[in-house]
Amino acid sequence: MAAKKSEGACCAPVGGGFKVEAVVNVDERGQMVLPKELREKAGIGAGDKLALVSWEKDGQVCCMSLIKVDALADMVKGLLGPMMAELATK
């Protein structure tokens, strides 16, 4: 019998590393609270800025991730920096 192809989530982990840290509720105003233990583990404090990154599949958001803005800026610089340096030498 042929194996069934699994659709899976659009942001299914490759090689592990992802886990459910907490389940949060969204209130009537659209607000949610990150549990204290998770904030401490992630080093998130009052005033920190987080970027919400989403993935879409078939026109619907299927996965969301929060990334500290500082870390995201470093990632972008790491990706774009070498490309910009190469363009500058041309």
C-alpha positions in Angstrom: 0.0 0.0 0.0 1.3 3.5 -0.9 2.2 5.8 1.9 -0.1 8.8 2.3 1.5 12.2 1.7 1.3 14.3 4.9 0.2 17.9 4.3 1.6 19.1 7.7 1.7 22.6 9.0 3.2 25.3 6.8 5.9 26.0 9.5 6.6 22.4 10.5 10.0 22.2 12.1 12.9 20.7 10.2 15.1 18.8 12.5 13.2 19.8 15.7 13.7 22.7 18.0 10.1 23.8 18.3 7.8 23.1 21.2 4.6 24.5 22.7 5.8 26.8 25.5 2.3 28.0 26.6 -1.3 28.4 25.6 -2.5 32.0 25.8 -6.0 33.4 25.7 -7.0 36.4 23.6 -9.5 38.8 25.4 -12.3 40.8 23.8 -9.9 43.6 23.0 -7.5 41.3 21.2 -4.9 41.4 24.0 -3.0 38.4 25.3 -0.6 37.9 28.2 2.7 35.9 27.9 3.2 33.9 31.0 5.8 35.2 33.4 7.9 32.0 33.2 8.1 32.3 29.4 9.0 36.1 29.6 11.8 35.3 32.0 13.1 32.4 29.9 13.1 34.5 26.8 14.5 37.6 28.5 11.5 39.7 27.6 10.9 42.7 29.9 8.7 45.7 30.1 9.2 48.1 27.2 10.8 45.4 24.9 9.5 45.5 21.4 8.6 42.2 19.6 8.0 41.7 15.9 5.2 39.4 14.9 6.2 37.3 11.9 3.5 35.2 10.1 3.5 32.5 7.5 0.6 32.0 5.1 -0.6 28.9 3.4 -3.4 29.0 0.9 -4.1 32.6 1.7 -4.5 32.1 5.5 -2.1 32.7 8.4 -1.2 29.3 9.7 1.7 30.1 12.0 3.0 33.1 13.9 6.2 33.8 15.8 7.4 36.6 18.1 11.0 37.8 17.6 12.7 40.5 19.7 13.1 43.5 17.4 16.8 43.8 18.3 17.4 40.2 17.2 15.4 40.7 14.0 17.5 43.7 13.1 20.7 41.7 13.7 19.3 38.9 11.4 18.4 41.4 8.7 21.9 43.1 8.9 23.5 39.6 8.8 21.6 38.8 5.6 21.7 42.1 3.8 25.1 43.4 5.0 27.2 41.1 2.8 24.9 41.7 -0.2 25.1 45.5 0.3 28.9 45.3 0.7 29.1 43.4 -2.6 27.0 45.9 -4.4 29.1 48.8 -3.1 32.2 47.2 -4.6 30.7 47.0 -8.1 
